[in-house]
Amino acid sequence: MMRKLVSTWDRFWFAPQSATDLAICRILFFGGIFCWRLTMDSGRWGELGAAFWFPIRLFRDLGLPLLDPAALRALDFVWLVALALSCVGWMTRASTLVSLVVGVYLIGLPHNFGKIHHSDAVVLFVLVALALSHCGDAISVDAVQRRRRGEPAPRPSGEYRWPIRVAWLGWVLLYSAAGVAKIRNGGAAWVFSDSFRNILLEHHYTHHPLVTWGLALADHPLACHLLAAGTILVETLSPLALCSRRLRGFLIPALATMQIGIWFVLGVRFDWYLLVLVFWIPWSSLAASASPTDRAARDSRAEPVPLA
């Protein structure tokens, strides 16, 4: 039994996988952060001054200071360059490492002004995994340069699987923690009270939801109770997506739909969560199924061969 458990654990993390999957995730992940950060100005945090600076433990233990606005804007530029290079896969080892180091500071910066956010921690886990991985071995400038030097194309390997699994683990942990927190702190009252209904009403007037469906849902208490129960159920069971392909096909789309619904109905955007969602998509399998050659092969296997 122990040998079987070890084998299952090893296959989960290190079964051979195509370098294409990790490469596409790298492109979409770093490209998504790059596009999102284009409209951000970290220099505004430096304008608040030291009076509002309450460093979190990471910044306090490492002695990271609040930089002046000019230095923060320079870091913004350095991060954008590193993100762009990581996206295209040029000097991938160095660019992903710079993306991680600068990203830790800039992502952590807003947490030092009296409020801890919970929407971006998973990104740091993914940045660490990609900086330690071989994510630039395919669909990259580095890969083109290696081909020109006559080096062979990368074969399927566990090196291209474990970073994706790290993203999976981080994604389900943040949702399961949210579900457990609702059960622990609210219990049955979170489902059967007016808590969910009050959230819908409050956010309609304090945020900027894209639709007014929240007001309509608030008029139906049973619908609010069902949505609250469904939220806790899907969040709490999310770790099962790691070990069951069938449950993964239900839980991951359900969580993604829930997150998009929160954006539309409550006006709360969790861009980072949706960005990490790209690691759940089997890109090489989708590409193979869309290939005309692959479709023809499947059709030829499905159609009976006429006898002479």
ROKOLVEX-240609 format. One record per atom (N, C-alpha, C): y, z, x. Coordinates in Angstrom, 2 decimals, m for minus. Layout:
N
       py       pz       px
        Y        Z        X
...
// end
This chain:
308
       py       pz       px
    m1.20     0.00     0.83
     0.00     0.00     0.00
     1.26     0.00     0.87
     1.26     0.84     1.92
     2.42     0.89     2.81
     2.63    m0.43     3.51
     1.50    m1.08     3.92
     1.61    m2.37     4.58
     2.20    m3.42     3.64
     1.81    m3.34     2.38
     2.34    m4.28     1.39
     3.83    m4.05     1.15
     4.24    m2.79     1.09
     5.65    m2.48     0.90
     6.49    m2.98     2.08
     5.98    m2.76     3.28
     6.71    m3.23     4.47
     6.82    m4.74     4.48
     5.73    m5.42     4.09
     5.75    m6.89     4.04
     6.75    m7.40     2.99
     6.78    m6.74     1.84
     7.73    m7.14     0.79
     9.16    m6.92     1.25
     9.41    m5.79     1.88
    10.74    m5.49     2.41
    11.15    m6.52     3.45
    10.22    m6.88     4.33
    10.52    m7.84     5.38
    10.82    m9.22     4.80
    10.04    m9.63     3.78
    10.28   m10.94     3.16
    11.63   m10.96     2.46
    12.00    m9.85     1.83
    13.28    m9.81     1.12
    14.44   m10.08     2.07
    14.40    m9.50     3.25
    15.51    m9.64     4.17
    15.39   m10.84     5.11
    14.16   m11.15     5.55
    14.03   m12.08     6.67
    13.09   m13.25     6.42
    12.75   m13.57     5.18
    11.97   m14.77     4.93
    12.79   m15.99     5.34
    12.17   m17.00     5.92
    12.93   m18.18     6.38
    13.74   m18.81     5.24
    14.98   m19.13     5.53
    15.87   m19.75     4.56
    16.72   m20.80     5.25
    17.10   m21.82     4.52
    17.89   m22.90     5.08
    19.26   m22.40     5.52
    19.76   m22.97     6.61
    21.10   m22.62     7.08
    22.17   m23.15     6.13
    21.80   m24.11     5.27
    22.77   m24.70     4.35
    23.31   m23.69     3.36
    22.43   m22.83     2.83
    22.86   m21.84     1.85
    23.95   m20.94     2.42
    23.71   m20.39     3.60
    24.68   m19.50     4.22
    25.95   m20.25     4.58
    25.81   m21.51     4.99
    27.00   m22.30     5.35
    27.90   m22.53     4.15
    27.32   m22.89     3.01
    28.12   m23.12     1.81
    28.78   m21.82     1.36
    28.05   m20.72     1.45
    28.65   m19.42     1.11
    29.81   m19.11     2.04
    29.65   m19.41     3.32
    30.74   m19.19     4.28
    31.98   m19.99     3.90
    31.79   m21.25     3.58
    32.92   m22.12     3.23
    33.64   m21.61     1.99
    32.90   m21.29     0.95
    33.51   m20.86    m0.31
    34.13   m19.46    m0.17
    33.47   m18.58     0.56
    33.96   m17.22     0.69
    35.26   m17.18     1.49
    35.25   m17.73     2.70
    36.46   m17.72     3.52
    37.54   m18.61     2.92
    37.14   m19.74     2.33
    38.12   m20.60     1.68
    38.78   m19.91     0.49
    37.99   m19.14    m0.26
    38.54   m18.41    m1.39
    39.53   m17.35    m0.96
    39.20   m16.59     0.07
    40.13   m15.57     0.57
    41.40   m16.25     1.09
    41.25   m17.37     1.79
    42.42   m18.08     2.32
    43.36   m18.49     1.19
    42.83   m19.09     0.14
    43.67   m19.53    m0.98
    44.32   m18.34    m1.68
    43.59   m17.25    m1.81
    44.13   m16.08    m2.48
    45.24   m15.43    m1.67
    45.09   m15.41    m0.34
    46.07   m14.74     0.51
    47.32   m15.58     0.75
    47.28   m16.85     0.41
    48.46   m17.68     0.61
    49.67   m17.16    m0.15
    49.45   m16.54    m1.28
    50.56   m16.05    m2.10
    50.89   m14.59    m1.83
    50.21   m13.95    m0.88
    50.41   m12.53    m0.60
    51.38   m12.35     0.56
    52.13   m11.26     0.52
    53.07   m10.92     1.58
    52.87    m9.46     1.95
    52.14    m9.22     3.01
    51.88    m7.84     3.44
    53.13    m7.16     3.96
    54.14    m7.94     4.32
    55.37    m7.34     4.83
    56.05    m6.42     3.83
    55.78    m6.62     2.55
    56.41    m5.76     1.53
    55.94    m4.32     1.64
    54.71    m4.12     2.13
    54.23    m2.75     2.31
    55.01    m2.07     3.43
    55.37    m2.80     4.46
    56.14    m2.22     5.55
    57.54    m1.83     5.14
    58.06    m2.45     4.09
    59.41    m2.14     3.62
    59.46    m0.82     2.86
    58.30    m0.27     2.46
    58.30     0.99     1.73
    58.68     2.17     2.60
    58.37     2.09     3.88
    58.75     3.16     4.79
    57.71     4.26     4.88
    57.89     5.13     5.88
    56.91     6.17     6.18
    56.86     7.25     5.12
    57.91     7.38     4.28
    57.92     8.43     3.27
    56.80     8.25     2.25
    56.36     7.02     2.06
    55.29     6.73     1.09
    53.93     6.53     1.77
    53.85     6.78     3.05
    52.65     6.52     3.83
    51.72     7.73     3.80
    50.60     7.61     3.11
    49.58     8.65     3.04
    48.26     8.04     3.51
    48.03     7.98     4.82
    46.89     7.22     5.36
    45.54     7.75     4.89
    44.67     6.81     4.55
    43.30     7.16     4.22
    42.56     7.53     5.51
    41.34     8.01     5.36
    40.63     8.54     6.52
    40.42     7.49     7.61
    40.09     6.26     7.22
    39.86     5.20     8.20
    41.09     5.00     9.07
    42.24     4.89     8.45
    43.48     4.66     9.20
    43.85     5.91    10.00
    43.59     7.09     9.43
    43.95     8.33    10.11
    43.07     8.55    11.34
    41.76     8.34    11.19
    40.85     8.59    12.31
    41.04     7.56    13.43
    41.34     6.33    13.06
    41.54     5.29    14.08
    42.97     5.25    14.59
    43.85     6.05    14.01
    45.24     6.07    14.45
    45.99     4.79    14.14
    45.61     4.12    13.05
    46.28     2.87    12.69
    47.61     3.17    12.01
    48.72     2.66    12.54
    50.04     2.98    11.98
    50.45     1.99    10.91
    51.53     2.32    10.21
    52.18     1.38     9.31
    53.11     0.50    10.13
    52.79    m0.77    10.25
    53.59    m1.68    11.05
    54.86    m2.08    10.30
    55.82    m2.59    11.04
    57.05    m3.05    10.41
    56.79    m4.37     9.70
    57.68    m4.77     8.78
    57.44    m5.99     7.99
    57.19    m7.24     8.83
    57.91    m7.41     9.93
    57.72    m8.61    10.75
    56.32    m8.64    11.35
    55.84    m7.49    11.83
    54.50    m7.44    12.41
    53.43    m7.69    11.35
    53.64    m7.17    10.16
    52.67    m7.38     9.08
    52.62    m8.86     8.68
    53.77    m9.50     8.64
    53.77   m10.93     8.30
    53.12   m11.76     9.41
    53.27   m11.31    10.65
    52.57   m11.98    11.75
    51.06   m11.82    11.61
    50.62   m10.61    11.20
    49.19   m10.41    10.96
    48.69   m11.28     9.82
    49.52   m11.44     8.79
    49.16   m12.35     7.69
    48.86   m13.74     8.22
    49.72   m14.23     9.12
    49.54   m15.57     9.67
    48.27   m15.64    10.52
    48.05   m14.61    11.35
    46.84   m14.59    12.18
    45.60   m14.60    11.30
    45.62   m13.83    10.22
    44.45   m13.77     9.33
    44.21   m15.10     8.64
    45.28   m15.76     8.20
    45.12   m17.06     7.55
    44.51   m18.07     8.51
    44.95   m18.07     9.76
    44.38   m18.99    10.76
    42.90   m18.68    10.98
    42.57   m17.39    11.12
    41.17   m17.00    11.34
    40.31   m17.35    10.14
    40.84   m17.16     8.93
    40.09   m17.51     7.72
    39.85   m19.01     7.64
    40.87   m19.79     7.99
    40.72   m21.24     7.95
    39.68   m21.72     8.96
    39.72   m21.17    10.18
    38.74   m21.55    11.20
    37.33   m21.11    10.79
    37.22   m19.93    10.18
    35.91   m19.47     9.71
    35.39   m20.37     8.60
    36.28   m20.83     7.74
    35.89   m21.70     6.63
    35.31   m23.02     7.14
    35.99   m23.65     8.09
    35.53   m24.94     8.60
    34.47   m24.77     9.68
    34.26   m23.53    10.16
    33.23   m23.29    11.15
    33.57   m23.75    12.53
    34.79   m23.50    12.96
    35.22   m23.85    14.32
    35.38   m22.55    15.11
    34.69   m22.46    16.24
    34.64   m21.21    17.01
    34.27   m20.07    16.07
    33.18   m20.26    15.34
    32.84   m19.40    14.22
    32.63   m17.96    14.64
    31.99   m17.74    15.76
    31.75   m16.37    16.22
    33.08   m15.61    16.37
    34.02   m16.24    17.07
    35.30   m15.58    17.33
    36.14   m15.50    16.06
    36.19   m16.57    15.28
    37.06   m16.60    14.11
    36.60   m15.62    13.03
    35.28   m15.50    12.84
    34.79   m14.53    11.85
    35.03   m13.09    12.32
    34.95   m12.86    13.63
    35.23   m11.52    14.15
    36.70   m11.16    13.96
    37.60   m12.11    14.23
    39.03   m11.86    14.01
    39.30   m11.67    12.52
    38.63   m12.46    11.68
    38.80   m12.30    10.23
    38.40   m10.89     9.80
    37.35   m10.35    10.40
    36.90    m9.00    10.07
    37.91    m7.96    10.54
    38.30    m8.02    11.80
    39.17    m6.98    12.38
    40.52    m6.95    11.68
    41.15    m8.11    11.54
    42.46    m8.17    10.88
    42.30    m7.86     9.39
    41.19    m8.33     8.81
    40.97    m8.09     7.39
    40.81    m6.62     7.06
    40.16    m5.86     7.95
    40.01    m4.42     7.70
    41.38    m3.77     7.56
    42.31    m4.15     8.42
    43.65    m3.56     8.36
    44.40    m4.01     7.12
    44.44    m5.32     6.87
    45.26    m5.83     5.77
    44.66    m5.49     4.40
    43.34    m5.51     4.30
    42.71    m5.13     3.02
    42.87    m3.64     2.78
    42.76    m2.84     3.85
    42.89    m1.40     3.70
    44.32    m0.91     3.55
    45.29    m1.73     3.93
    46.69    m1.31     3.93
    47.17    m0.79     2.57
    46.94    m1.48     1.45
    47.46    m0.98     0.16
    46.85     0.35    m0.28
    45.74     0.77     0.33
    45.10     2.03    m0.06
    45.83     3.25     0.50
    46.82     3.03     1.34
    47.49     4.13     2.03
    48.78     4.60     1.36
    48.97     4.21     0.12
    50.22     4.55    m0.55
    49.97     5.32    m1.85
    48.96     6.18    m1.85
    48.76     7.09    m2.95
    47.72     6.68    m3.97
    47.17     5.48    m3.85
    46.15     5.05    m4.81
    45.04     4.32    m4.07
    43.80     4.72    m4.35
    42.62     4.08    m3.76
    42.10     3.05    m4.74
    41.99     1.81    m4.31
    41.48     0.73    m5.15
    39.97     0.60    m4.94
    39.28     0.03    m5.92
    37.83    m0.12    m5.80
    37.39    m1.58    m5.93
    38.33    m2.48    m5.78
    38.00    m3.88    m6.05
    37.74    m4.70    m4.80
    37.88    m4.12    m3.61
    37.79    m4.95    m2.41
    36.83    m4.42    m1.35
    36.18    m3.28    m1.59
    35.30    m2.72    m0.57
    34.13    m3.65    m0.25
    33.61    m4.33    m1.29
    32.46    m5.20    m1.07
    32.79    m6.34    m0.12
    34.06    m6.76    m0.09
    34.44    m7.85     0.80
    34.28    m7.45     2.26
    34.55    m6.20     2.58
    34.42    m5.74     3.95
    32.97    m5.79     4.40
    32.03    m5.42     3.51
    30.60    m5.51     3.85
    30.22    m6.96     4.17
    30.73    m7.89     3.36
    30.40    m9.30     3.58
    31.04    m9.80     4.87
    32.27    m9.39     5.15
    32.93    m9.80     6.39
    32.15    m9.31     7.61
    31.64    m8.09     7.55
    30.82    m7.57     8.65
    29.55    m8.40     8.82
    28.88    m8.69     7.70
    27.63    m9.45     7.77
    27.87   m10.84     8.35
    28.91   m11.52     7.91
    29.18   m12.88     8.39
    29.61   m12.88     9.85
    30.34   m11.85    10.28
    30.76   m11.79    11.68
    29.56   m11.59    12.61
    28.50   m10.96    12.10
    27.30   m10.72    12.92
    26.24   m11.79    12.74
    26.48   m12.76    11.88
    25.46   m13.74    11.53
    25.67   m15.06    12.26
    24.76   m16.01    11.98
    24.86   m17.37    12.49
    25.35   m18.30    11.37
    26.41   m17.89    10.68
    26.87   m18.65     9.52
    27.51   m19.98     9.88
    27.78   m20.22    11.15
    28.38   m21.48    11.57
    27.40   m22.50    12.08
    26.10   m22.27    11.86
    25.08   m23.18    12.39
    24.94   m24.47    11.60
    25.50   m24.55    10.42
    25.39   m25.76     9.59
    26.72   m26.01     8.87
    26.96   m27.28     8.54
    28.16   m27.72     7.83
    29.40   m27.09     8.47
    29.57   m27.34     9.75
    30.68   m26.74    10.48
    31.09   m27.64    11.63
    32.26   m27.40    12.15
    32.71   m28.11    13.34
    31.81   m27.77    14.52
    31.40   m26.51    14.61
    30.49   m26.11    15.68
    29.18   m26.87    15.61
    28.66   m27.08    14.40
    27.40   m27.81    14.24
    27.55   m29.27    14.67
    28.69   m29.88    14.35
    28.95   m31.26    14.77
    28.99   m31.35    16.29
    29.64   m30.40    16.93
    29.72   m30.40    18.38
    28.35   m30.21    19.02
    27.51   m29.38    18.40
    26.16   m29.19    18.94
    25.32   m30.47    18.80
    25.49   m31.17    17.70
    24.75   m32.43    17.53
    25.18   m33.45    18.57
    26.45   m33.48    18.88
    26.93   m34.41    19.90
    26.36   m34.09    21.27
    26.05   m32.81    21.49
    25.45   m32.43    22.77
    23.93   m32.63    22.76
    23.40   m33.11    21.64
    21.98   m33.39    21.55
    21.12   m32.21    21.16
    21.73   m31.13    20.69
    20.96   m29.96    20.29
    20.34   m30.20    18.91
    19.14   m29.69    18.67
    18.47   m29.94    17.39
    19.14   m29.20    16.23
    18.92   m29.71    15.02
    19.45   m29.06    13.82
    18.74   m27.72    13.61
    19.41   m26.75    13.04
    18.78   m25.43    12.84
    17.63   m25.49    11.84
    16.57   m24.82    12.15
    15.44   m24.73    11.23
    15.60   m23.52    10.32
    14.91   m23.51     9.18
    14.97   m22.33     8.30
    14.58   m21.07     9.07
    15.33   m20.02     8.83
    15.13   m18.79     9.58
    15.62   m17.60     8.76
    15.10   m16.43     9.09
    15.57   m15.20     8.48
    16.99   m14.86     8.85
    17.49   m15.46     9.95
    18.87   m15.24    10.35
    19.86   m15.75     9.31
    19.42   m16.69     8.48
    20.31   m17.25     7.46
    20.09   m16.59     6.09
    19.17   m15.63     6.06
    18.86   m14.98     4.79
    19.49   m13.59     4.66
    19.41   m12.79     5.74
    19.85   m11.40     5.61
    21.33   m11.26     5.29
    22.24   m12.11     5.79
    23.65   m11.94     5.39
    23.85   m12.14     3.88
    23.10   m13.07     3.30
    23.20   m13.29     1.86
    22.68   m12.05     1.12
    21.60   m11.47     1.64
    21.05   m10.28     1.00
    22.01    m9.09     1.12
    22.76    m9.00     2.20
    23.76    m7.95     2.32
    24.82    m8.09     1.22
    25.24    m9.33     0.97
    26.21    m9.57    m0.11
    25.60    m9.19    m1.46
    24.34    m9.53    m1.66
    23.65    m9.14    m2.90
    23.67    m7.62    m3.08
    23.28    m6.92    m2.02
    23.17    m5.47    m2.09
    24.53    m4.83    m2.40
    25.57    m5.29    m1.71
    26.89    m4.74    m1.96
    27.37    m4.99    m3.37
    27.05    m6.18    m3.89
    27.49    m6.56    m5.24
    26.85    m5.68    m6.30
    25.53    m5.47    m6.21
    24.86    m4.67    m7.24
    25.17    m3.19    m7.08
    25.41    m2.72    m5.85
    25.72    m1.32    m5.65
    27.04    m0.93    m6.31
    28.03    m1.82    m6.21
    29.32    m1.46    m6.81
    29.21    m1.42    m8.33
    28.41    m2.31    m8.92
    28.25    m2.29   m10.38
    27.39    m1.12   m10.83
    26.31    m0.85   m10.10
    25.45     0.27   m10.50
    26.20     1.59   m10.36
    27.04     1.70    m9.33
    27.85     2.91    m9.18
    28.81     3.08   m10.35
    29.37     1.97   m10.82
    30.27     2.04   m11.99
    29.50     2.49   m13.23
    28.29     1.97   m13.41
    27.49     2.37   m14.56
    27.09     3.83   m14.51
    26.66     4.30   m13.32
    26.28     5.69   m13.17
    27.48     6.61   m13.40
    28.66     6.19   m12.92
    29.86     7.00   m13.12
    30.20     7.14   m14.60
    30.02     6.06   m15.36
    30.29     6.13   m16.81
    29.32     7.10   m17.48
    28.05     7.05   m17.09
    27.06     7.95   m17.69
    27.32     9.40   m17.27
    27.64     9.57   m16.00
    27.82    10.93   m15.46
    29.08    11.59   m16.01
    30.17    10.85   m16.09
    31.44    11.44   m16.49
    31.71    11.34   m17.98
    31.22    10.29   m18.63
    31.47    10.13   m20.05
    30.26    10.38   m20.93
    29.11    10.00   m20.42
    27.88    10.17   m21.18
    27.90     9.35   m22.46
    27.27     9.88   m23.49
    27.18     9.18   m24.77
    28.55     8.95   m25.39
    29.52     9.82   m25.04
    30.86     9.68   m25.62
    31.52     8.38   m25.18
    31.14     7.87   m24.00
    31.75     6.62   m23.53
    31.35     5.46   m24.45
    30.19     5.59   m25.08
    29.70     4.54   m25.97
    30.12     4.79   m27.41
    29.95     6.02   m27.89
    30.09     6.30   m29.32
    31.47     6.82   m29.72
    32.34     7.10   m28.74
    33.70     7.51   m29.08
    34.60     6.28   m29.17
    35.89     6.51   m29.26
    36.87     5.41   m29.32
    37.37     5.02   m27.94
    36.65     5.43   m26.89
    37.11     5.18   m25.53
    37.30     3.70   m25.25
    36.27     2.90   m25.56
    36.35     1.47   m25.27
    37.43     0.82   m26.14
    37.53     1.24   m27.38
    38.56     0.70   m28.28
    39.95     1.03   m27.75
    40.15     2.24   m27.27
    41.45     2.63   m26.73
    41.81     1.83   m25.48
    40.80     1.52   m24.68
    41.04     0.69   m23.48
    41.54    m0.69   m23.89
    40.91    m1.27   m24.91
    41.33    m2.59   m25.38
    42.78    m2.55   m25.87
    43.13    m1.53   m26.62
    44.49    m1.43   m27.15
    45.50    m1.17   m26.05
    45.17    m0.24   m25.16
    46.11     0.11   m24.10
    46.42    m1.07   m23.20
    45.38    m1.79   m22.76
    45.59    m2.89   m21.83
    46.32    m4.06   m22.47
    46.23    m4.18   m23.77
    46.97    m5.27   m24.42
    48.47    m5.09   m24.24
    48.93    m3.83   m24.17
    50.36    m3.56   m24.08
    50.83    m3.20   m22.67
    49.91    m2.80   m21.81
    50.30    m2.41   m20.45
    49.98    m3.48   m19.42
    49.13    m4.45   m19.76
    48.79    m5.52   m18.84
    49.15    m6.86   m19.48
    48.67    m7.91   m18.88
    48.97    m9.25   m19.40
    47.68   m10.03   m19.60
    46.89    m9.66   m20.63
    45.64   m10.40   m20.89
    45.93   m11.84   m21.29
    44.98   m12.71   m20.98
    45.17   m14.14   m21.25
    45.01   m14.46   m22.73
    44.31   m13.59   m23.47
    44.08   m13.82   m24.89
    44.34   m12.51   m25.64
    44.43   m12.61   m26.95
    44.67   m11.43   m27.79
    43.39   m10.94   m28.47
    42.24   m11.31   m27.91
    40.97   m10.93   m28.52
    40.77    m9.42   m28.52
    41.41    m8.72   m27.59
    41.24    m7.28   m27.52
    41.67    m6.58   m28.80
    42.78    m7.05   m29.38
    43.25    m6.47   m30.64
    42.25    m6.74   m31.77
    41.69    m7.94   m31.79
    40.71    m8.27   m32.83
    39.45    m7.44   m32.67
    38.99    m7.24   m31.42
    37.80    m6.43   m31.19
    38.04    m4.97   m31.56
    39.25    m4.50   m31.30
    39.56    m3.10   m31.60
    39.48    m2.80   m33.10
    39.60    m3.82   m33.93
    39.49    m3.63   m35.38
    38.05    m3.50   m35.85
    37.09    m3.66   m34.92
    35.67    m3.58   m35.29
    35.00    m2.52   m34.41
    34.98    m1.28   m34.85
    34.40    m0.18   m34.04
    32.97    m0.43   m33.60
    32.14    m1.03   m34.47
    30.75    m1.28   m34.10
    30.67    m2.23   m32.91
    31.51    m3.27   m32.92
    31.53    m4.22   m31.80
    31.95    m3.52   m30.51
    32.90    m2.59   m30.60
    33.34    m1.85   m29.42
    32.20    m0.97   m28.88
    31.46    m0.32   m29.78
    30.34     0.51   m29.34
    29.26    m0.33   m28.67
    28.97    m1.50   m29.24
    27.94    m2.37   m28.68
    28.36    m2.90   m27.31
    29.63    m3.28   m27.17
    30.11    m3.76   m25.87
    30.08    m2.65   m24.82
    30.44    m1.45   m25.23
    30.40    m0.32   m24.30
    28.97    m0.04   m23.85
    28.03    m0.05   m24.80
    26.63     0.19   m24.45
    26.09    m0.93   m23.57
    26.45    m2.17   m23.90
    25.99    m3.29   m23.08
    26.55    m3.24   m21.67
    27.79    m2.80   m21.54
    28.39    m2.68   m20.21
    27.64    m1.68   m19.35
    27.37    m0.51   m19.90
    26.64     0.51   m19.14
    25.23     0.04   m18.81
    24.58    m0.61   m19.77
    23.20    m1.07   m19.55
    23.13    m2.10   m18.43
    23.99    m3.09   m18.47
    23.95    m4.16   m17.47
    24.34    m3.63   m16.10
    25.36    m2.77   m16.05
    25.79    m2.23   m14.76
    24.70    m1.34   m14.14
    24.12    m0.48   m14.94
    23.13     0.46   m14.41
    21.86    m0.26   m13.96
    21.47    m1.30   m14.66
    20.24    m2.03   m14.32
    20.46    m3.11   m13.26
    21.69    m3.29   m12.81
    21.98    m4.39   m11.88
    21.13    m4.38   m10.61
    20.73    m3.23   m10.04
    19.88    m3.29    m8.84
    18.54    m3.99    m9.06
    18.08    m4.08   m10.30
    16.82    m4.77   m10.56
    16.92    m6.26   m10.23
    18.14    m6.78   m10.15
    18.31    m8.19    m9.79
    17.85    m8.46    m8.36
    17.74    m7.43    m7.56
    17.30    m7.60    m6.18
    15.80    m7.88    m6.08
    15.04    m7.41    m7.06
    13.59    m7.48    m6.93
    12.91    m8.32    m8.01
    13.66    m8.85    m8.96
    13.06    m9.64   m10.03
    13.88   m10.90   m10.26
    13.24   m12.05   m10.07
    13.94   m13.32   m10.28
    14.31   m13.51   m11.73
    13.44   m13.09   m12.65
    13.73   m13.25   m14.07
    14.91   m12.38   m14.49
    14.90   m11.13   m14.07
    16.02   m10.25   m14.40
    17.30   m10.71   m13.71
    17.16   m11.28   m12.52
    18.33   m11.80   m11.81
    18.99   m12.91   m12.62
    18.16   m13.74   m13.26
    18.70   m14.83   m14.06
    19.46   m14.36   m15.28
    19.22   m13.10   m15.70
    19.97   m12.53   m16.83
    21.11   m11.64   m16.36
    20.83   m10.73   m15.42
    21.80    m9.71   m15.05
    23.02   m10.28   m14.33
    22.81   m11.21   m13.40
    23.93   m11.73   m12.62
    24.89   m12.55   m13.51
    24.39   m13.49   m14.34
    25.32   m14.15   m15.26
    25.99   m13.18   m16.23
    25.26   m12.14   m16.66
    25.85   m11.16   m17.57
    27.00   m10.41   m16.90
    26.81   m10.02   m15.64
    27.87    m9.32   m14.92
    29.06   m10.24   m14.67
    28.78   m11.49   m14.32
    29.87   m12.44   m14.10
    30.64   m12.68   m15.39
    29.93   m12.83   m16.50
    30.59   m13.02   m17.80
    31.42   m11.80   m18.17
    30.88   m10.62   m17.91
    31.62    m9.39   m18.18
    32.91    m9.33   m17.37
    32.82    m9.73   m16.09
    33.99    m9.69   m15.24
    35.06   m10.67   m15.69
    34.64   m11.87   m16.09
    35.59   m12.86   m16.59
    36.18   m12.38   m17.91
    35.36   m11.75   m18.75
    35.86   m11.20   m20.01
    36.90   m10.12   m19.79
    36.71    m9.27   m18.78
    37.71    m8.24   m18.46
    39.03    m8.89   m18.08
    38.95    m9.97   m17.34
    40.17   m10.69   m16.94
    40.88   m11.25   m18.17
    40.14   m11.90   m19.05
    40.75   m12.54   m20.20
    41.26   m11.53   m21.22
    40.47   m10.49   m21.50
    40.77    m9.58   m22.60
    41.63    m8.40   m22.17
    41.40    m7.89   m20.95
    42.14    m6.72   m20.48
    43.25    m7.07   m19.50
    43.24    m8.28   m18.98
    44.27    m8.65   m18.02
    44.07    m8.05   m16.65
    42.85    m7.63   m16.34
    42.53    m7.03   m15.04
    41.68    m8.02   m14.26
    42.18    m8.44   m13.12
    41.48    m9.44   m12.31
    40.79    m8.77   m11.13
    39.52    m9.09   m10.95
    38.75    m8.65    m9.80
    38.30    m9.90    m9.05
    39.27   m10.52    m8.37
    38.98   m11.77    m7.67
    37.89   m11.61    m6.63
    37.89   m10.44    m5.94
    36.91   m10.23    m4.89
    35.49   m10.25    m5.44
    35.28    m9.63    m6.62
    33.95    m9.59    m7.20
    33.42   m10.99    m7.45
    34.26   m11.83    m8.06
    33.84   m13.19    m8.39
    33.65   m14.01    m7.12
    34.39   m13.69    m6.07
    34.26   m14.43    m4.82
    32.90   m14.19    m4.18
    32.42   m12.95    m4.24
    31.11   m12.62    m3.66
    29.98   m13.21    m4.51
    30.30   m13.59    m5.73
    29.29   m14.19    m6.62
    28.68   m15.45    m6.03
    29.40   m16.16    m5.14
    28.88   m17.41    m4.58
    27.60   m17.19    m3.78
    27.37   m15.95    m3.32
    26.16   m15.68    m2.53
    24.91   m15.62    m3.39
    25.06   m15.54    m4.70
    23.89   m15.49    m5.59
    23.41   m16.88    m5.98
    24.16   m17.90    m5.69
    23.80   m19.25    m6.13
    22.90   m19.92    m5.08
    21.72   m20.42    m5.48
    20.81   m21.09    m4.53
    21.28   m22.52    m4.26
    22.19   m22.67    m3.35
    22.86   m23.95    m3.14
    21.91   m25.06    m2.72
    21.03   m24.79    m1.79
    20.14   m25.85    m1.31
    19.17   m26.29    m2.41
    18.73   m25.36    m3.26
    17.86   m25.72    m4.37
    18.59   m26.59    m5.38
    19.86   m26.26    m5.64
    20.65   m27.07    m6.56
    20.86   m28.47    m6.00
    21.14   m28.55    m4.69
    21.33   m29.85    m4.07
    20.07   m30.69    m4.11
    18.92   m30.02    m3.89
    17.65   m30.75    m3.93
    17.34   m31.25    m5.33
    17.61   m30.42    m6.35
    17.32   m30.83    m7.72
    18.25   m31.95    m8.18
    19.46   m32.02    m7.59
    20.40   m33.07    m7.97
    20.18   m34.36    m7.19
    19.32   m34.32    m6.17
    19.08   m35.50    m5.35
    18.28   m36.54    m6.13
    18.72   m37.81    m6.14
    17.95   m38.85    m6.84
    16.52   m38.99    m6.31
    16.35   m38.83    m5.00
    15.02   m38.93    m4.41
    14.12   m37.82    m4.92
    14.68   m36.61    m4.99
    13.90   m35.48    m5.48
    13.53   m35.64    m6.95
    14.49   m36.13    m7.75
    14.21   m36.34    m9.17
    13.13   m37.39    m9.35
    13.19   m38.45    m8.56
    12.18   m39.50    m8.67
    10.80   m38.98    m8.30
    10.77   m38.11    m7.28
     9.48   m37.54    m6.87
     8.90   m36.67    m7.98
     9.78   m35.88    m8.62
     9.29   m35.03    m9.71
     8.81   m35.87   m10.88
     9.55   m36.94   m11.18
     9.15   m37.80   m12.29
     7.81   m38.47   m12.02
     7.60   m38.89   m10.77
     6.35   m39.55   m10.43
     5.18   m38.60   m10.52
     5.45   m37.29   m10.23
     4.37   m36.31   m10.34
     4.10   m35.97   m11.81
     5.15   m36.05   m12.62
     4.99   m35.67   m14.02
     4.33   m36.78   m14.85
     4.59   m38.04   m14.51
     4.05   m39.16   m15.29
     2.61   m39.44   m14.90
     1.73   m39.68   m15.84
     0.34   m40.00   m15.50
     0.23   m41.36   m14.83
    m0.64   m41.46   m13.87
    m0.85   m42.72   m13.17
    m1.84   m43.55   m13.96
    m1.45   m44.79   m14.37
    m2.39   m45.62   m15.17
    m3.59   m46.02   m14.35
    m4.76   m46.02   m14.99
    m5.96   m46.42   m14.31
    m6.06   m47.94   m14.24
    m6.56   m48.46   m13.14
    m6.70   m49.92   m12.98
    m7.85   m50.43   m13.85
// end
